[in-house]
Amino acid sequence: MKGLCYRCGHEDELLEGLCKICYTHVNPLMEINEEVHVEVCHMCGSYKRRLWQDPQKKETYEVLEEIAYFGTKDNLKKSNKSIEVDIIVQEPKQLPGGKRSRVEIPVVVFAQGKLVGEDNEREEEKKVTVYLDMVQCPRCSRCMSNYYEGTLQVRAMNRFLNEEEKKELDLFVRDEAERRLNKDRMAFISKFISQKEGLDYQMGSMGAIRNIAGAIKAQYGGKSIETAKLVGVEKDTGKDQYRITVAVRIPEFKLGDILEYAKKLYVVSSVNEVKVYLNPIESGDKISLTWNDVEKEVKLIKKATDCDTATVISVSSEVIIAMDDLNYEIYEYDNNLENVIEGDKIRIFKNEEINRVLQVLN
């Protein structure tokens, strides 16, 4: 329908009372401010979208490009979903000013499409400048103030952790915490305390504490106990605030150690967060015990590393003949092992009543 455009007075085909030129001016394909500001943490390099997040890229210019891209995208409004948009990030510029200098990142945005009622597609181009506002993110602010939501305690059953175990477990906990930071930004360690009996970690996330405790049990076996302490009330919601303590106790034994249960001797074959699995040294079936049963009813008889060794000097399908490496006595064993050959070292357990092969060492 032709008529006079109420905006410019030109006679043409009208759309909502406007000529085609005025309609495109009044109804752009996209809207965005010429300046976009993105908050960036000057300590960890994270940036804020709806929530704070760590950059996916590693190199400096790639990080700046990522921040500028998402800063533009989050502030861009398309007139409808069918509009195609292309965001092109230009080379960043360092503005003068010494310590107060700022980084600006030019961005060009291209849009292509048409609005409802338009016959033909059109294109638009807009230039945007992204500025980085350097601040301190909530995670770094809390970390610097030693904020923590709970404590992870790593201990051993019936004994103290030795120095070798402390080093291994400390590395394990820190690796797990680092891995969880990708999903939980509060999974930081705000304070570490090495106690004579074990290790303590104050952490910024209850969820991380529980997850790492579970990972320790899955790797080493053992059990955990969680307690909570009321520390205050949230100002906004009035909800009670708690700090938790999760104490993980790994077993005093390891794979291959000799245990006594119900007056019988067993070898530890495997462990997980729920149970320990034991093979009988003499006749009998393999059994499994919960960690509560282990703590109350199991006794460590001998560590695998303290058991004697012997050298295989003859092998048949039924019999292994080996020489004790300590006293050079010759022993004969039933051949229940796979791929054992002459010259192999075997670990043996013996007392006044028993002399059994535990495993092949090489």
Legacy VTK file of the C-alpha trace (Angstrom):
# vtk DataFile Version 3.0
C-alpha trace
ASCII
DATASET POLYDATA
POINTS 362 float
0.000 0.000 0.000
1.401 3.327 -1.049
1.209 6.470 0.988
3.175 9.291 2.585
5.808 8.309 5.143
4.917 10.045 8.407
8.630 10.422 9.214
10.068 11.910 6.003
6.969 12.620 3.857
8.186 10.508 0.947
5.529 8.699 -1.052
6.302 5.002 -1.279
5.136 1.557 -0.281
4.638 1.829 3.481
5.378 -0.550 6.301
3.831 0.456 9.611
3.414 3.972 8.157
7.079 4.279 7.167
8.923 4.119 3.887
11.544 1.396 3.526
14.446 3.724 4.357
12.838 5.138 7.483
11.675 1.699 8.555
15.249 0.400 8.540
16.385 3.425 10.600
13.617 3.030 13.151
13.831 -0.799 13.275
17.464 -1.960 13.146
18.347 -5.652 12.940
20.272 -5.407 16.195
20.904 -3.083 19.123
24.094 -2.642 21.124
25.831 0.269 22.841
28.992 1.667 21.294
30.853 0.994 24.559
30.736 -2.309 26.422
32.368 -2.789 29.822
33.403 -6.216 31.124
34.607 -6.818 34.679
37.883 -8.760 34.762
39.670 -9.998 37.889
43.178 -8.554 38.046
44.341 -11.521 40.175
43.098 -14.695 38.448
42.057 -13.382 35.020
38.446 -14.567 35.282
35.700 -12.375 33.810
32.044 -11.791 34.525
29.201 -12.713 32.252
26.065 -13.584 34.182
28.412 -15.416 36.541
32.155 -15.241 36.960
34.076 -17.735 34.832
37.660 -18.610 33.954
38.893 -18.054 30.380
38.850 -21.093 28.120
41.946 -19.880 26.295
45.494 -19.625 27.625
47.410 -17.122 25.475
46.973 -13.436 26.368
45.570 -12.243 23.020
43.271 -15.257 22.784
41.943 -14.497 26.280
41.301 -10.855 25.340
39.534 -11.983 22.174
37.370 -14.387 24.205
36.431 -11.677 26.718
35.593 -9.164 23.973
33.560 -11.711 22.032
31.365 -12.757 24.950
31.148 -9.192 26.268
29.740 -8.133 22.899
27.483 -11.162 22.549
25.969 -10.739 26.020
25.106 -7.075 25.347
23.766 -7.628 21.855
20.010 -7.739 21.200
18.694 -9.119 17.922
15.316 -7.984 16.619
14.336 -11.608 16.047
15.947 -15.029 16.290
16.348 -15.415 12.528
18.890 -12.565 12.319
22.400 -13.919 11.664
25.171 -12.121 13.534
28.930 -12.270 13.076
31.191 -10.806 15.784
34.705 -9.905 14.621
37.195 -8.960 17.345
39.961 -6.573 16.279
43.476 -6.164 17.708
43.443 -4.835 21.314
44.841 -1.371 22.051
46.721 -0.282 25.174
45.699 3.233 26.195
48.382 5.449 27.785
48.267 6.252 31.481
50.944 4.291 33.346
49.514 2.125 36.113
46.034 3.408 35.282
46.276 2.583 31.594
43.322 0.755 30.097
42.867 -1.832 27.396
40.265 -1.249 24.716
39.268 -3.890 22.204
37.572 -2.800 18.952
34.834 -5.121 17.724
32.865 -5.063 14.453
29.416 -6.668 14.440
27.720 -7.695 11.201
24.012 -8.552 11.064
22.046 -9.994 8.173
18.360 -10.797 7.860
14.925 -9.235 7.611
12.163 -8.231 9.948
8.529 -9.294 9.822
6.856 -7.629 6.827
10.071 -6.993 4.897
10.470 -8.621 1.492
14.252 -8.581 1.170
17.153 -9.222 3.525
19.402 -6.386 4.535
22.751 -5.997 6.246
23.933 -3.835 9.107
27.337 -3.119 10.590
28.119 -1.620 13.986
31.412 -0.779 15.658
31.758 -1.476 19.357
34.587 -0.834 21.814
35.005 -3.261 24.703
36.682 -1.925 27.857
38.076 -4.124 30.634
37.170 -2.971 34.135
39.817 -4.474 36.429
38.322 -5.589 39.760
38.720 -8.447 42.232
36.359 -11.360 41.743
34.445 -12.838 44.716
36.563 -15.998 44.659
39.874 -14.136 44.945
38.411 -11.759 47.510
37.323 -14.677 49.684
40.551 -16.583 49.103
42.629 -13.561 50.157
40.541 -13.208 53.311
41.037 -16.938 54.170
37.350 -17.640 53.614
36.385 -21.288 53.985
33.196 -23.330 54.203
34.725 -26.353 55.834
37.770 -28.460 56.629
38.965 -31.688 55.049
40.955 -33.841 57.460
43.020 -36.726 56.110
44.020 -39.359 58.649
44.837 -43.073 58.943
43.089 -45.726 61.023
44.811 -46.699 64.280
48.006 -44.760 63.529
49.488 -41.489 62.249
50.241 -40.878 58.573
53.942 -41.275 57.789
55.861 -38.645 55.814
55.756 -40.589 52.570
51.984 -40.948 52.826
51.605 -37.249 53.652
53.469 -36.257 50.481
51.453 -38.657 48.315
48.086 -37.657 49.788
48.884 -33.944 49.664
49.647 -34.207 45.957
46.441 -36.205 45.435
44.256 -33.649 47.267
45.769 -30.685 45.414
45.359 -32.380 42.031
41.710 -33.137 42.817
41.100 -29.544 43.980
42.713 -28.161 40.812
40.606 -30.437 38.642
37.386 -29.382 40.390
38.114 -25.662 39.965
36.920 -26.008 36.360
33.396 -26.751 37.628
33.452 -25.175 41.082
35.270 -21.829 41.293
35.160 -21.961 45.096
37.085 -25.251 45.288
40.237 -23.459 46.417
42.410 -24.323 49.412
42.510 -21.242 51.637
44.694 -22.788 54.334
46.787 -25.933 54.710
47.923 -27.328 58.061
50.212 -30.337 58.441
49.392 -31.982 61.754
51.471 -34.714 63.401
48.581 -37.140 62.898
47.671 -36.089 59.346
46.694 -33.245 56.983
44.081 -30.459 57.282
42.715 -28.388 54.378
40.395 -25.413 54.824
38.481 -25.035 51.555
36.042 -22.573 50.026
33.454 -25.127 48.915
31.535 -27.749 50.885
30.854 -29.648 47.686
34.567 -29.820 46.856
35.370 -31.128 50.335
32.819 -33.935 49.999
33.926 -34.786 46.460
37.613 -34.950 47.354
36.845 -37.063 50.430
35.018 -39.496 48.135
37.953 -39.540 45.706
40.372 -40.382 48.542
38.203 -43.304 49.636
37.854 -44.559 46.064
41.631 -44.485 45.618
42.872 -45.645 49.016
39.812 -47.124 50.743
38.702 -46.108 54.231
35.772 -44.258 55.768
34.716 -40.674 56.460
32.723 -38.823 59.091
31.076 -35.420 58.519
30.164 -32.957 61.255
28.740 -29.433 61.054
29.080 -26.356 63.252
26.784 -23.307 63.320
28.882 -20.173 62.666
26.293 -17.453 61.996
23.188 -16.313 60.127
22.966 -14.966 56.553
21.998 -11.278 56.566
19.822 -11.438 53.446
17.915 -14.675 53.994
18.173 -15.258 57.732
19.319 -18.832 57.127
21.766 -20.472 59.491
25.354 -20.707 58.241
27.382 -23.836 58.920
30.943 -24.968 58.476
31.551 -28.661 57.952
34.440 -30.922 58.877
34.921 -34.110 56.861
37.437 -36.500 58.402
38.698 -39.216 56.057
40.600 -42.128 57.568
42.486 -44.373 55.162
43.254 -47.936 56.288
46.471 -48.790 58.091
47.174 -51.481 55.488
47.760 -51.558 51.718
47.309 -54.042 48.889
49.216 -57.247 49.556
49.353 -56.833 53.342
48.435 -59.739 55.644
45.373 -59.308 57.883
43.696 -61.457 60.503
39.908 -61.669 60.592
37.878 -64.195 62.596
41.116 -66.045 63.466
41.987 -66.604 59.803
44.719 -64.940 57.701
43.945 -63.048 54.488
45.769 -61.028 51.832
44.337 -57.632 50.842
43.421 -57.965 47.153
41.511 -54.702 46.470
39.798 -51.774 48.173
37.193 -49.127 47.316
35.138 -46.523 49.177
32.661 -49.168 50.403
34.541 -52.383 51.108
37.873 -54.197 51.316
38.293 -57.532 49.542
40.418 -60.297 51.057
41.859 -63.549 49.703
42.487 -66.356 52.197
46.115 -67.461 52.594
44.964 -71.016 53.203
41.830 -72.724 51.891
38.542 -70.830 51.767
36.579 -68.288 49.763
37.354 -64.661 49.040
35.482 -62.337 51.401
34.550 -58.642 51.561
34.186 -56.459 54.640
32.717 -53.031 55.240
35.055 -50.398 56.623
33.186 -50.401 59.922
33.919 -54.127 60.266
37.530 -53.574 59.232
38.057 -50.891 61.858
36.580 -53.013 64.652
37.473 -56.624 63.826
40.560 -56.724 61.588
44.167 -56.844 62.756
47.220 -56.069 60.631
49.636 -59.010 60.891
52.368 -58.101 58.437
52.989 -55.611 55.669
53.703 -56.978 52.223
57.021 -55.110 52.139
58.099 -56.928 55.316
57.374 -60.397 53.949
60.265 -62.625 52.864
61.205 -63.192 49.236
62.397 -66.275 47.400
63.920 -67.062 44.000
62.221 -69.596 41.717
64.671 -72.337 40.715
62.248 -74.811 39.094
58.737 -74.669 37.654
56.334 -77.386 36.525
52.609 -77.327 35.825
51.890 -78.391 39.396
54.882 -77.364 41.534
57.124 -74.338 42.109
60.468 -74.908 43.812
62.057 -71.778 45.271
65.005 -70.826 47.478
64.506 -68.465 50.427
66.609 -65.338 49.792
67.283 -64.942 53.534
68.259 -68.411 54.771
68.716 -70.214 51.410
66.316 -73.000 52.365
64.464 -74.767 49.551
60.622 -74.744 49.556
58.056 -76.499 47.395
54.756 -74.763 46.583
51.626 -75.630 44.631
51.764 -73.783 41.322
48.751 -71.454 41.464
50.513 -68.609 39.679
50.368 -67.484 36.063
53.408 -66.880 33.864
55.968 -67.677 36.563
59.383 -68.770 35.247
62.756 -69.780 36.648
64.644 -66.834 38.124
61.514 -64.913 39.126
61.331 -63.369 42.576
58.261 -64.303 44.608
56.926 -62.861 47.844
56.168 -65.467 50.491
54.518 -65.515 53.893
55.513 -68.048 56.507
55.108 -68.674 60.199
55.213 -71.783 62.366
52.217 -73.271 60.574
52.037 -71.641 57.115
54.365 -71.187 54.157
52.572 -69.709 51.160
53.372 -67.789 47.963
51.698 -64.375 47.874
52.696 -62.958 44.491
55.297 -62.799 41.720
57.485 -59.719 42.003
58.927 -59.610 38.490
LINES 1 363
362 0 1 2 3 4 5 6 7 8 9 10 11 12 13 14 15 16 17 18 19 20 21 22 23 24 25 26 27 28 29 30 31 32 33 34 35 36 37 38 39 40 41 42 43 44 45 46 47 48 49 50 51 52 53 54 55 56 57 58 59 60 61 62 63 64 65 66 67 68 69 70 71 72 73 74 75 76 77 78 79 80 81 82 83 84 85 86 87 88 89 90 91 92 93 94 95 96 97 98 99 100 101 102 103 104 105 106 107 108 109 110 111 112 113 114 115 116 117 118 119 120 121 122 123 124 125 126 127 128 129 130 131 132 133 134 135 136 137 138 139 140 141 142 143 144 145 146 147 148 149 150 151 152 153 154 155 156 157 158 159 160 161 162 163 164 165 166 167 168 169 170 171 172 173 174 175 176 177 178 179 180 181 182 183 184 185 186 187 188 189 190 191 192 193 194 195 196 197 198 199 200 201 202 203 204 205 206 207 208 209 210 211 212 213 214 215 216 217 218 219 220 221 222 223 224 225 226 227 228 229 230 231 232 233 234 235 236 237 238 239 240 241 242 243 244 245 246 247 248 249 250 251 252 253 254 255 256 257 258 259 260 261 262 263 264 265 266 267 268 269 270 271 272 273 274 275 276 277 278 279 280 281 282 283 284 285 286 287 288 289 290 291 292 293 294 295 296 297 298 299 300 301 302 303 304 305 306 307 308 309 310 311 312 313 314 315 316 317 318 319 320 321 322 323 324 325 326 327 328 329 330 331 332 333 334 335 336 337 338 339 340 341 342 343 344 345 346 347 348 349 350 351 352 353 354 355 356 357 358 359 360 361
